[in-house]
């Protein structure tokens, strides 16, 4: 869009008091970033920043790429995919932008939705970790494992964002190597290369098995409902891919690194989830009793079931260890993103300003600790059972994640409309996608339908369950309550496209200068492509 001076167009010049674009070290790398701006509705004057501190741009390119990767490959791919398989068969910074482009009340509602979504996902992942540890030991109270993992993820988040980045880099690397290995192993098993079974091909897709199972109905309607039932499960698996955008405020060279990571999300989903679903579909029958009545740990994972059926020893324990690191990685990531959502709410004057306090290392310490405290709910597993509690948290976080994505799409449509109203050509944007606004409208309709019909099973004949109904719909009710409260309390108007703030923050990014990365040899060229 080019550079704009402060004037009639409402843009902010980079020299306006209240900006601090960070301190440059001797190499020119920018180490800190104050994200508050003059004139914005924030606890953001320079005196507040000096008092409470600010976040740091310490996440390197490889951290951003692997945070994106870690958000793509999660517990849902290793464990959660099993329940969808049983149902259907083998064939089948948001709050701020909502405020700026749509309605401040919407920003308030989705901001708090995002925070407790991440906090509850933290619980789900810690619960999943305690489940998989049971694969090795069921005699020790799961509260011990919960405590260890809870303290671990707090330590990874409380000291410096670079430590979080390094941890995610390591965790995501392990997940990447494992899922690639599992895909290759599934191909070998399917072609008859394993000792326990002969060549399988697509035999599990046909008689006496079926490619699409009937669910809560019969015939075509039952198979359609089986497909529909997998969509909420998929939402849990994909929830978190947006966390790379949350990391933008602490990323080095965000104009290059964030679009690079975002563009690769599509291919990672296509590769890991589509091929992963295919791999499971050809190596495990959907009516395997271990799927219908899963045991503890990795015994409930369709990947491990495939390995056991193939007669391969030792490997199940290795996969279980990877699932444990995956759950720990996801808990680590969601504590990070949840704390940053709470920090953003404080910036927007939608949470107490004391939450803006940051350590010298740039960590919003109170936001981290408050978000981590929600993780104490995981101790419910001691009385209710880890598998049950994981299922409850999985449903809750799935719905909150869908609410987040509905708001993301609505915010984008508001932004798109504002660009047209203010005469900004989309071709001048540093990042853009094809087919807009239609490629935003279609998923908005689909996500909304999935959101409101996610609990359909409790309304089918003889399947009413109060707990399932509450977990399916209480996040929607909470979102409405937050929205109505802020709408009434602040009497917020809807944002007009011609008046929407599409400029704030742009000058600060324009003013940043990052050293160009020039590969010195072939290996560096490959590494720079990866990271």
N, C-alpha and C positions, 0 to 999 in steps of 0.2 A: 504493500500500500504506500510505500514511500515514507518520507519523514514529514511530520506535520508540526507546525508551530501552534502554541496556545493562542486561541483567538475565537473567531466566530464558530469554527467547527467543534469547539469544546475539547480539543486535544490538549494534552499536557506536554510541555517541553521538558527535556531531560534536565534542564538547569533549574527547574522550579524548586524552591526550598521545601524540604520534606523528603526528597529523594536521597537515597544513599545507594549508589550502585555497587558498593562493595569495596574491599581493599584488594589491591593487586600486589602479588608477591613479585620477586625479581624475575620470574619467568613470564609474568603477564597473566597468570592464572587468577581468576577471580574466586576468592575464598568465602566471601560472605554476601548475602543479599538481603536487603530490607525490602519487604514486599508491600509496605504501606505507601499511600500516595496522598498528596495534598488534595483536599476537596472531596475525598471519598468518605463514605459513611463508615468509618472505622475508628477503633481506638488506635489511631495511626499517626498522631503528630510525632515529631521527631523526639520530643521530650519523653513520651511514653516508650518509644523504641529504645532510647538511651537507658531508661529505667529497667525495662524488662528484658532487653536483649533481642536477638533476632536469629532466624534460622540460617544455616550455612549451606553454600553450594559445594558440597564435598562428594556428591555422587558422580563418579566417573562414567564414561560412556559404557564400559563393560558392566558396571553396576546397573545402569538403566536397562540395557539389553536383557540382562539376566533377571532383573526384577519383573520385566515384562514376560519373560519365559516362565519364571516361577509362578506368575499369576495365571498362566495358561495351563501348566501342568500341575494339578493339585490333587488333593485327596479324592476328589470326585472321579478322576480318571482311574485311580487305583482301587478304591473301595466303593464309592457311591454309584458307579456305573452298573454294579451288580443288580441293584433293585430295579433299575430301568430295564435291564435285560430280562429279568423275570416277568415284568409286566407286559412287555411288548414283543419279545423275541428278537432275533438278530437282524431283521431287515430294517429296522427302523433308526474436580474442582467445581464441582457441579453446583453446590448451593449458591456460590457467588454469581455464576453465569445465569442461573435461574432468576436471581434478583435483578441482574442488569438487563436481561432481555425479555423477561416475562412478568414477574411479580415478586416483590420482596417477601411476601408471605409464603410463596412457593419456595423461595430460597431458604427461608427459615425452616420450613417443614422438611424439605429434602436434606438440609444440612444435618438436622438432628436424626433423621432416618438413616443417613449415611454413617453417622457416628455409632448409633447403637447397632446398625447392621454389622459394622466391622467388629464391634465389641462382642456381639453374639457369635460371629464367625470365629473369633478368638476362642470362645468357649467350645464351639463345635470341633475345632482342630485339636485343642488340648484333649477333649473327650475322645476323639479319634485316636490320638496317640496312646491314651491309656487303654483303649480297646486293643490295639495291635500289640502292646507290650504283654497283654494277657496270653498271647500266642506262646510265649516262653514260660510265664509264671502266673498262676492264678491264685497262689497262696498269700501273696503280699497285697495288702489293702491298696486299691487303686489311688487313694488319696496321696500316697507317697509319690507315685509317678506324676500325678497332677502337680504336686508341689514343686518337684524338680523341674518339670518343663516350664511351669509358670515363672519360676525364678530365672531360668535360663533366658527366656525371651525378654524379660524385663532388663536383664543385664545387657543383652544385645542391643537394646533400644535406648538405654538410659545414658550411656557414656558419650557416644558420638555417632552421627549419622553414617560416617565412613565405616564404622564397625558393623552397623546394620547392612550396609552395602556389600561388604566383604562376606558376611555370613550368607546373604542371599545369593551371591555369586557362587559360593561353594555348594550350597544346598541345591540351587538350580542346575549346576553342572552335574551333580549326582543324579538328579531326576532325568536330565536330558540323556545321559549315558544309559540309564536303566530303561527308559521307554524305547529308545532305539534298539537296545538289545532284546527287549521283549517282543518288539515287532518282528525282528529277524527270527527269534525263536518260534514265534507263532507260525511264520512261513515254513520253517523247518518241520514243525509238528504237523502242519496241514499237509505237507507233501510226503509225509511218512518217514521222516528222518529221526523220529524219537523211538525209543525201545518199547514203549507201552502200547502204542497204537499203530495201525497201518495208515495208508494214505486216506485222509479224510475228505479232501475237496470241499464241496458244499453240502455234504450229506446231512448235516444238522439243519439244513434249511428245508428239507423235504420229509416225506413220510418215513417214520412215524412222528417226526418232529414237524414244526411249522416255522416259516420265516417270520410271520406276524401272528402273535398269539391274541386270543380273545381276552378282553379285560372288562369286567363289569357289564357284560352284554354278550350277545351272540352274533355270529355272522359278520357282515361288513361293519356294522355299528360297533361291535365288540373289538374288532381289529383297529378301527379308527380310534376308539377310546384308549386302546393300548398304546398307540402312537402318541396320543395327546398326553397320556400319563408320563411319558418320557420327557416332555418338554420342561416340566418344572424341575425334574432331576438334572436336565442339561443346564438349566439356569444356575443351579448350585455349582456345577462343574465349571461353568464359564465365569461365574461371579468372581471378580477380582482382576480381570484383565484390564479394567480401567485404572488400576492402581498406579500404572506408569504415569498417568496424568497428574496424580497426586504428588508424585516425586519430582515433578517439573520445577517446583519452587526451590529444590535443593540440588538440582542437576547442573553439572557443568555444560556449557554451551547448549542450552535447552532447545534453541531454534534448529539445531542439527540433530541432537540425540533423541528428542522426544518424537518428532515425525518418523525418524528411522525405526524406532521401536514400535510405534503404532502401526506403521505399514506392514510390519512383519507378523502382527498378531493374527491376521487372516490366514496366512500360510501356515503358521504354527497350529492353529485350530484345525485347519484342513488336514494337515499331516498327522498330528498326534491323535485327535479325537475321531476323525473319520476313519483313518487306518486302524486306530485302536479298537473302535467298535467293530470293524470288519474282522480284525484278528480274533477278538473274543467270540464273534458269531460263528466262526468256522472251526474253533477249537473246543468249544464248550456247548453242550445242548442246554437250551433254556429251561429244561425240566430237571436238571441235575439237582438231587436232593440237598447238596451242600449250598446251592444258591437259594433254594426254597427255605432251608433251615440253616443259615450260616452259623459257623462257630465263631470263636474269638480270634482276634488278630487277623493275620492274612488268610486264615482259613475261609473267610467270607469273601475274599477277593477272587473274581473270575480268572484273573491271571494265574493265581496259585492253583486254583482248581484245574486249569488247563495243564499246568506243569505236573500236578499229582496224577492226573489221568494219563499223562504221557510217560509216567514212571521215571521221572528224573529226580534223584535224591538231592538233598542239601539245599538246592536252589530256593525252596519255599522260605527258609529262614533268611536267606539273603534278600529276597523280595520283601519280606516282612520288615527287615531293617531299613530298607529304602522307603517303605511306606511310613515308617516312623520318622525318618528324616524329612519326608514330604510334609507330614502333619506339623512337625516342629517348624519347618520353613514357612508354611502357611500361617501358623500362629504368629511367628515373628513378623511376617509381612503385614498381617491385619492389625497387629498392635501398632505398627508404624503408621499405617494409613488412618486408622481410627484416631490416633493422637493428633494427626495433622488436620483431620476434619474438625476436631474439637478446637484446635488452634485457629482454624479459619472462622469458626463460629465466633470466637472471641474477637477476632479482627473485625468482624462485621457487626459488632455490638449486639450479638445475639447470644452471648455467654459472658460470664464475668471477666473483666479485663485482667484479673490476676492470672488467668490461664495463659496470658501472653508471655509470662516469664520464661526466659531461655537461659540455659547454662552458657558458659564461655565457649563450649564446643558447639553451640547452636541447637541444643536439644530442648524442646518445650516440655520441661520435666514434669510439671503438674498435669499436663495433658496426657503424658505417657502413663503416669501413675494412676490417674482417675480411670483411664480406659482399661488399664491392666486390672483394676479392682473388679471390673465386671467379670473378668475371668474366674473370680472366686465362685461364680455360679456353677462352675464345672464340678464342684464338690457334690452336687446333687447326684452324680453318678454313684456315689457310695451307697445311697439308699435306693435309688430308682433303677440302677443298672446302667453301665456305660453305653450299651447299645441303644437303649431306649432314649437316653438323654441326647446322644448323638443324633438320633432320628428327629427329636423335637427341635434341636438347634439347626439341623439341616433344613427343615421346613421353614423355620422363621427367617433364616438368612437368605433362603431362596426368594421369598416374597419381598424382603427388603431390597434385595439386589435387583429384582424386576422393577420395583418402584423407582430405584435409582436410575435404571436405564430408560424408563418412560420419561423421567424428568430430563435426562440428558438429551433425549430426542426432541422434547418440547423446547428446551433451551436452545438447541441448535436451530430449530425452525424459527424461533424468535430472532436469533442472530442472522439467519439467512434473510429474513424479512427486513431486518434493520439495514443490512448491506444494500438491498435494493432501494429502500426508502431514502437512504443517505447517499446514493449514487456511487457506491464502491463496487468496482468490478471484481468478481471473484477470481479472475485470472491473475490478479495482483497479489493474492494471498500466498504466503510461503508454503502452506499446505492446504490441499483441497481434494475432495473426492468426486468421482463421477456420478452423474445421474441425480444430483440434488435438485430440489428437495424431496424427490420421490423415493430415493433410497433411504430417507429418514422416515417418511410417512408410512411406508409399508411395514417396517419393523415396529413402528409405534402402534399400529393397529394390532399386529400379532402379539406383541408383548402385553398390551392391554387386555386382550382376550385371555391369554394364558394367566395373567394376574387375577382376573375376576372369576375364572372358571377353574382355578388350580385345585380347589377343594371339592370338585364335583363328585368324587367317589363317596363322600359321606351322605350325599343326597340320593344315591342309588338304593335300590330295594334291600333293606335289612342291614345296611352298612353304616348307619348313623353312629358317630362317635364324637362326644363333646370335645375331648382333647384334640382330636384331629381338626375339628371345625375351628376351634379357637386358634390353634397354631397356623391354620391356613389363612385366617382373615383378620386377626388382631393387628398385624402390621399395617393393613390398609386403614383400619379404624384409627390407629395412632397417628398416621400421616394426616388424616382428615382433621383430627383434633388439633394437631400442631398448626395446620394451615389456617383453620378457622380462628384459633386463638390469636395468632399474629395479625390476621386480617382485621379482626375486631379491635384488638389492642392498639395497633398502629394505624388503622384505617388506610392501608396501603392501596394505591391505585394500580391498575394494570399499566405496564410500560408501553408507551406508544413507540412504534417502530422508528418514527422520525426523530425521537428523542432518546432512544436507547444508547447507552454508553458503550460504544465499540472501540474507544480509543485508550481508555485508562490502562496503564501498564505497558503500552506499546513503546513509548519513548524510552522507558527504562531498558527494555530489551534491545532496542535499536542502539542504545549507547554502549552496550556491552561488546567488548572486543575479545575474542578468544583466539589463541594461536591456532593456525591451520595445521592439521595433522597430515604430514607427508610421509608415506611409507618409504623406508630406506632399502627394502628388499622384498622378495616375493613372500616370505613368511609374514612380514609385517603387513603386507597388502592383504593377505588372507585374514589375519587377525583383525585388522581395521574393518574388513567387511563383516566379520562376525560381531564385533563389539564397537 
